[in-house]
Amino acid sequence: MQVSLQINARWIITVDADDSVLHHHSLIIDDDKIIDLLPQNEASKYSPLNLVELNDHAIVPGFVNAHTHAAMSLLKGLADDLPLDEWLNEHIWPAETELADEQFVKDGTELAIAEMIRSGTTCFNDMYFFIDQTALAVSRAGIRANIGIPVIDFPTRWAKTLDEYISKGLAVRDQFNHHRLISFSFSPHAPYTVSDESFKTLQPIMDELGLSMHIHVHETQREVDDAIEKHGKKPLTRLSNLDLLSPDLITVHMTALDEDDIEKLAANSVHVVHCPESNLKLASGFCTVPRLLEAGVNVALGTDGSASNNDIDMLGEMRTAALLAKGVTKNAAALSAHDVLRMATINGAKALGLDEQIGSVTIGKQADVFAINLNHIETQPVYDVISTLVYSASRSQISDVWVAGKQLLNNHELTTMDESALLEKAKQWYGKIAPFHHPANKRGVK
């Protein structure tokens, strides 16, 4: 039987229901789908147009980065070592007000997509402005994305009023609605920047079009305290009173939760996206991931934007998530390597409503996978390949990436993007953005 592609690998990490790891197997891909997984010595029944030998490598489901602001890759390092409110209000928002136009989003998103592909991410969930440029960048690069239609209760370069945010966003959705790699959701920024009236306007549109909602919630304890003072209730309670808690809600950060909050999330099948490195960098607090998983809440993993991370590296995010949970709970078994790999793959796919298509190496799913070479000093010997992936490997070892069967990274080289052009654009943007740079705090440094 002739097929598009056969990949022979030392390990295939499936992330199936049993967390199966297959040794010396072949992954058979035809067009955009996985059609078989079988021992290499049984694969002769297939005649591949392309045979790839990766016998030092593990094949892994492509990472699903469940929360990004891709265009902000141009702002990485702009205002480091500052608390969230000062970072956002005094530095990031002023820079965006001045600079974040269509070209900024195009170039910043392309830079982010290249970084994501090179680090094994095959799908990302984005929240930003000028989403037409995001969709075009996704389409050109061949990566998969869920793109948020932004809503915020103040004017930006993208839109001035609620009606304009909605109408412009839905127009882009209509333009790309049948693109096989692009889906859409509504992305109101946060409860503190979006009114009850705006949420009430979005709800019937979401119901009619079958759209989910992607929103920052309980990012810090201060946010929760301010909401109680202003509204007499926590942000999550406010969303609950608006009947927004459902399987169509993706909540991001969730660092300030009590048992009542966790029960609400579990009872309504709300998804949570954990962004450990961003939360740590901005001193935003800790998300109680082990308790959420214990309660049955689907927890995915995201990097947040590069301005608050400062990378888009899901391998690093997995390691940080696992270690952080152990340190906070004082329990070495609180969050395992297997747990965080599921958060970075199938759980993210589930949050985006894509778990029937991606998130595991399973027959019938889309061929969104990456290959990582573990035959390095840093990753030998290998006793548990998933533990090695999470605790020892680095993204520089990722050699090849496929999305829907199309190769986007071939032996470390991007196939759909011009790396030299991306670097040149980044240098050009440096000249425009540098005046907004806030140098790191030097107190105590002689």
N, C-alpha and C positions, 0 to 999 in steps of 0.2 A: 504494500500500500504506500503510495507516494504521499509525503507530508511536507510541510514547510520547513520544519526545524526539529532536530534532535539534539538535546544537550545531555552529555554524559557527565555526571558529577560524583565527587566522593561522598557528599551528603546531600540529601534533599530534605530541608526542614519544612514540613508541610503546614504546620499550624492548623491541622484538622482537629476534630473533636477530641482525639486521643493524643494530640501533640506528637504525632508519629514522626520519627526521623528515619529516612530510608538511606541505606548504605549502598554505594556502587550501583545506583539506579540511573535510568534514562528518563528524561522528561520529553514527552512527545507533544509538539505544538503544530497545529494546522491552522493557517490563517491567523486568527486572533485568539484561539481557544486552546486550552490544555485538553488533549484527547486521551492521553495515557501516561501512566507511571509504571515502570516495570524494570526488573533487573536488567543490567546492561547485556548480559549474555542471552537474553530473550528478545532483544530489540531488533533482531535481524529481519523480522517480518515487516519492518518499516523501511522505506526508501526515502530518506530525507533530502530535500533540495540543499539543505545546509546542515552540516554536522559539526557541532562544537564540542571539543574535548576539554573538560574543566575538572580534571581528576585530582586537583589540589584544592578544589573549591567546594563551598556550600552554596546551594541554590536556596534562596529565601523569598517568601512573598514580599512584594514591594511594600515599602513602608507607606502608611497612610498618615500624613501629617495633618492632624485634625483641627489645628488652629494656626493660621498664619496671617501676616500682613505683608505679602510678598514684596510689594513695591518699596517697603521700608528697608530693604537691603542696602539702599543707598545711604541710609542714616546710621549704619552700624558704627558704634563708637562715638557718636556725636555728643552724647551727654551722659557719660558713664558715672557710676558711683554716686547717684543721687536718688532720694526717695521718690516714689511713684508720682505724688502730686506735683512736686517741683519739676521732676523730669518731664512730665506730660504738659503741664500748664505753662512753664516758663521756657521750655526748650523745644520739645517735639512739635507741639501744636503751632507755635510761632513759625518754625521752619517750614512746616507743611503748608501753612497759610500763604507763605511767600513763594514756595517752590513747587508744591505738589500739583502739577498740571498733567495733561495727557502724556507729554514726553517723559516726565518723571515716572509716571506709572508704567509706561511701556518699557523704559530702560531698566528701572528697578525690578520689575517683575521678571524680565528676561534674565537678569543677573541672578535672581533668586531661583528661578527654574533650573538654570545651569548648575547651581550649587546643590539643589535638591537631587537632580538626576545623578550627579557625581557621588552623592552620599546615599543612594538607594531608595529615595522617595519616588514613588510612581503616581501618587495621588495626593493632592493637598486641598484643604478647606480654607478659602480665603475670605478676608474681610477688609475691603478698602474702597476707594473711590475710582472713578473712571473705569468701570468694570468692562466696558467695551474693549479697552486696551488690554486688560487682563485676559479676556476671552481670546482675543487675537493672538496674544503671546502663547497661551496654552495650545491653541490650534496649530500654530506654526511649529512649536517644539515637539508636539506629540505626547505630552504628559497628560495625565488625567486630573480634573479639578472639579470641585464644587465651589461655585462663585457666589459670594454673598451680595445681595442687593442692599446697599447701605441705607440706613435710616438714622438720622440724628436731628435733634430739635434746634439746630442753628444752621445758618447758611455756610456753605463751603464752596470751593471752586466747582465742585461737581453739580450741586443743586442748592436752591435757596429755600424751598418750602417742602413740606411733607408730600404734597401732591407731585411736585417735580421729582423728588427722590423716587417715589413709587413709579411714576410714568416712565422716567428715563430707565430705571432698572428693569421694568417689565419689557420695555422695547428691546433691550439687549437680550433678555431671555428669549423673546420671540425670534430674534435674529439667529440665536445659537441653539434653539430648543431641540433640534434634531441632530445635533452634533453628538457622536457616540461617546466622546470622552468628557463632555461638559454637562454638568447639572447646576441647578441654582437653588438658593434658599434666600429668605430674608435675613438680614444681619443688622438689626438695631444695635447700636453701639453698646449701651448699658442702661439699666433702669434709671441711673442718675442723669442721663442725657436724653432720655426718651420719656414722654409723658404718657399717662394712662390713655388719653385721647388718641395719641398716635398708635399705641398698642391695639386699641379697639378698632382703629381703621384697618390695621394689618390683618387682624384675625379672619374676617370673612374672605379676604383675598387669598390668604394661605389655604383656607378650607376649599375654596373653589378650584385653585390651581394645584393643590396637593403639594405645597411647599412646606419645608421645615423652617425653623427659626434658630439662628446661631447668634449667641449673645454673651458678653462678659457679665458675670454675676458673682457677687460676694468675692470681689478681687482682693479686698483688704478688710480688716476689722473696722477700720475707719469708715469705709463705705457703708457697712452695716449700721454702725452707730449713727452716722449722719442721716441715713434713711429713717431710722427709728425716730430721731429728733424731728425730721421734716414731715414724715408721713405717718408716724406712729406705728410703723411696722417695718419688718425686714424686707429687703428687695425680693427675696424668694417668696415671702408671704404675699407681697404685692402681686407678683406674677401669678401666684396660685389664685388669688381673688379675682384675677382677670381671666381665669380658666385657661391659662397658657401652659400649665404643667401637663405634658403629654409625651408620648414617644417621638413627637415631632420637634421637641425642644432640645437643643444642644447648648449646655451651659459651660462656660469657660472660666477656669481658675478655681472658684469655689473653695477658697482658703479659710473661710470663717463659717463653719457649719456646726450645728449642734444635732443632737439625736432626733429632734423633731424635724429638722431640715432633711436629714438623711431618710427618715421614714417617708416624707413627702416625695422625695426623689424616687425612692424605690416603688412606692405605691402607684406612681404615675409613669413609671418606665422612662424617666428623664435621663438623657445622656450627660455625662460629665467629661470634660476635656481637662486633663492635668498638664500644666506647663511648668515643670519643676524648676528649670534653670532660670526662666524669666522671673518666677516668683522669688527665687533666692536672690537674684541680682538686684531686684527692686525692693527686697525685704518686705514682700507682700504677705508672707505667712505660709502655712503649710496646708495642703489639701489632704484630708484624712482618707487616702486611697484604700488602705487595707480595710477600714471600716465600711467604706462604700461598696467594695467588692463583696465583703461578707454579707452585706444587706441585699445583694443582688443587683446593684446599680451597674450599668455598663459604663466603664471608665476607659476612655481613649487617651491618646498622648499627642501633645502638640508642642511646637517649639516657640510659639508666639512669633513676633516680628524680630528681625535682626537688630533693631535699635534697642531691644531690651533683652538680648540673649548672649552673645552676639553672633550666633551662627544658626544654621538651619539643618542641624545634624541630628537625625533621629537615633543613630547609634549612641551618641553621647547623651541624648535625652533619656534613653532607656537606662543607661548605667546610673545617671544621676537620680532617676526616679527610684530605682531599686535601693541604692545606698541611702538616699534621704529617708525613705520609709523605715529602713532598719534603724537609722540613727534617732529619728523622732520617737519611734515606738519602743526603742531599746529591745527590739526583738529581731534577731538575725533572719528569721523566717517570715517576716512580715510581708515582703513582696519579693518573689523569686524571679530569677531570670526568665523562666517560662511565663510568669505573669506579665512582665513588662513587654515581652515580645508579642503576646496576644494584644496588649494595649496598643502597641505600635502598628498592628496589622489588622486582624479580624475585628477587634473592638472598634477601631476607627472606621472600618468599612461599615459596621453595623450602625454607628452613629449617623453616617451619611446615607443610610438606606441602600448601601451598595454591597452588602455582605453576600448576596446571592451571585454577585459578579466577580468580586475581588476579595482579598484579605487572607487567602490561604492557597496553597498549591494543591488544588483539587480538580479532578477530572470534570470538565464542563464549564469551569470558570475561565475568565479572561486570563491571558498569559501576561500578567504583570508580575515580574520577578526580577531579582538581581542575583549576581554571582559575586562571592567574596572569597579571595584566596587566603586560606588559613595556613599555608605552608610558609610561614614567616617565623623568625626567631620569637617575635612577640606573641605568637599564638600557637606555639608547640610546647609540649605535646597536647593533644586534645583528648580529654576524658569524656566531657559532656559538651557537645558541639554548641548547644544553645547557651550554656554558661560561658563558653569561650567567646561566642559572638557578643554577648552582653558585657562581660567584664574585662575582656582582653583585646578585642579587635578594634580597629580604627577605620574610618571611612576611606582612608587612602588605600586600603586593601580591596575595596570594591572595584571590580574590573569591568563588569558588563551589566547593562540594564535593558530590560525589554518592557514595553507597555503595549498591551493588546497585540503581542507577538512581534512588534516592530522594535528593532534594536536602537536605543537612544544613546547608549554608551558601549563602545567596542574597544576592549583592551585599554580602558582609561580615556579614550578619545570620544568627545561628543560627536554625534553623527548628524544632528539636526540643527546645531547652533555653532556660531563662529566664535571661538574662545577669544581670539585676538581682538575682534570687534567689541566684544563685551568688556574686555579690559580697557580698551581705549575710551569707551563711553563712561566707564566708572571714573577714569582720570578726569574727563571733562566735567563730570558732575562734582568732583571734589572741589574744583575751583569755584563753583557756585555755592556749595554747601559749607565750605570751610569757615566762612565768617560767622556761622551759627554754632561753631564748635565750642563746647564747654569743657575746658581741660579738667582732667581728673583732680580730685581734691588732694592737695599736697601737704595737708597738715601733718606735722610730725616728721616730715622728710627734710633732712639736712642737705 
